[in-house]
């Protein structure tokens, strides 16, 4: 497949800014994790870092970490995604996971497993950049709105609201590439890939046609991302509370990354189940010109809407989500930040107190 596209640049949110930290200053560990559970001391989780919390560089780091984690992982599982999409679109031919791989190999050869990898890489890189970068921003934003007295009490609501707000933006970045990806993967004669598939799609359905799946995409991705972030934060907190024998700030970085992967995998299973009906709708709408949600429900049926392709998607999304959190937190550790989850959300008041102490 000949391609000339470059991966999307990090959509750095320039409106997010704060004063730079002086050289040698001490920074909090992570975007929403200034206070350890059950402690009033900010110093307990502060470490020397190269990036000041909530500065432009901090949000840029989170944005790039999200870009790498989502783009690379989605591209890696392209073969699973191709089979899953075809099982959703043509269950008579692609009756099961094993037979689906066999049919694809027989009809399209080995290269068929990687159709659509370019729009997958570009689309999910852009989505991941917006998802993680804006999640860190909105998580802090809603914690400030809630106030220092209530941020810990309502932390799950803060996670849910932050994730939903970030995903609204992220899906606008993803939608055009998702439309082309599904068409390329489910219609072998449509196009070889992005370079010929995108112009052909636009010629057939217009530029707005690239966004005809946006509402179902929001329907799939917003609940998915709310579950992904809120359940991850909760699961990680429970692991540090009930499984790991010592507080998070005393754990080694490899152990923290292992917790991130485990928490991400379990969260991914929940994500797959809650978002699967909308995933079937997205595949159906992007596969057929002029198709509507009513057409999809009529053809798939309610049972098919909730179950078609679900086992494969559970395996795919569980592994995908675990890997994403592992890569994202590994990048945060690399740049001097702490891994995500397991601690109480900070607010601006907490930051002010930290600077005075």
Buried (B, 14 or more C-beta within 10 A) or exposed (E): BEBEEEEBEBBBBEEBEBEEBEEEEEBBBBBBBBBBEEBEEBEBBBBEBEBBBBBBBBBBBBBBBBBBBBBBBBBBBBBBBBBBBBBBBBBEEBEBBEEBBEBBEEEBEEEBBBBBBBBBBBBBBBBBBBBBBBBBBBBBBBBBEBEBEBBBEBBEEBBBBBBBBBBBBBBBBBBBBBBBBBBBBBBBEBBBBBBBBBEBBBEEBEEEBBBBBBBBBBBBBBBBBBBBBBBBBBBBBBBBEEEBEEBBBEBEEEBBBBBBBBBBBBBBBBBBBBBBBBBBBBBBBBBBEEBEBEEBBEEBEEEBBEBBBBEBBBBBBBBBBBBBBBBBBBBBBEBBBBBBBBBBBBBEBBBEBBEEE
